[in-house]
């Protein structure tokens, strides 16, 4: 089984933009948002994937991700529960780690979240200066919960 272990943080300034080595445009929606499993369709630039995430504990979650044809993904987005999320993802390499910084658009404009996937829960890492408070276990910042009434 595939497991994702990640830390999530709010971003406190935009210095990540100067450190970014690449960026991409993402559109994503959720076919299912129930806590036991989420099913997400994502288009990043011109590539598409479907992701199934199971309920986890703490920062670890079972996760399965598969490529899908771009046209199929566009049709699946039309089947998703609102809202459809759009964001720009910046990649920052910092002290050997790959940080993903998501700058949200539309109704979520102004929200910026940094994520770091790690190989195990005991992994130690340096935190870049743009990283603010940790929100790893705060459901309000799960992508599946963003933009919906809580």
DAKAPE-V819234 format. One record per backbone hydrogen bond with DSSP energy under -0.5 kcal/mol. NH is the residue of the N-H (numbers start at 1). CO is the residue of the C=O. If there is no record, write none. Layout:
NH:CO ; NH:CO
This chain:
4:61 ; 5:3 ; 6:4 ; 6:59 ; 7:116 ; 9:114 ; 10:133 ; 11:112 ; 12:130 ; 13:130 ; 17:14 ; 18:15 ; 19:15 ; 20:16 ; 21:91 ; 22:91 ; 24:89 ; 26:87 ; 27:43 ; 28:85 ; 29:41 ; 30:81 ; 31:39 ; 32:39 ; 37:34 ; 38:53 ; 39:32 ; 40:51 ; 41:29 ; 42:49 ; 43:27 ; 44:42 ; 44:47 ; 45:25 ; 45:43 ; 46:44 ; 47:44 ; 48:68 ; 49:42 ; 50:66 ; 51:40 ; 52:64 ; 53:38 ; 53:51 ; 54:62 ; 55:36 ; 57:60 ; 60:57 ; 61:4 ; 63:2 ; 64:52 ; 66:50 ; 68:48 ; 73:69 ; 74:70 ; 75:71 ; 76:72 ; 77:73 ; 78:74 ; 79:75 ; 79:76 ; 80:76 ; 80:77 ; 81:30 ; 85:28 ; 87:26 ; 88:103 ; 89:24 ; 89:87 ; 90:88 ; 90:101 ; 91:22 ; 92:90 ; 92:99 ; 94:92 ; 94:97 ; 97:94 ; 99:92 ; 99:97 ; 100:115 ; 101:90 ; 101:99 ; 102:100 ; 102:113 ; 103:88 ; 103:101 ; 104:102 ; 104:111 ; 105:86 ; 108:105 ; 109:106 ; 110:104 ; 111:108 ; 113:102 ; 114:9 ; 115:100 ; 116:7 ; 117:98 ; 118:5 ; 123:120 ; 128:126 ; 131:128 ; 132:10 ; 135:8 ; 136:8 ; 138:135 ; 139:137 ; 141:138 ; 142:139 ; 145:142 ; 146:142 ; 146:143 ; 148:145
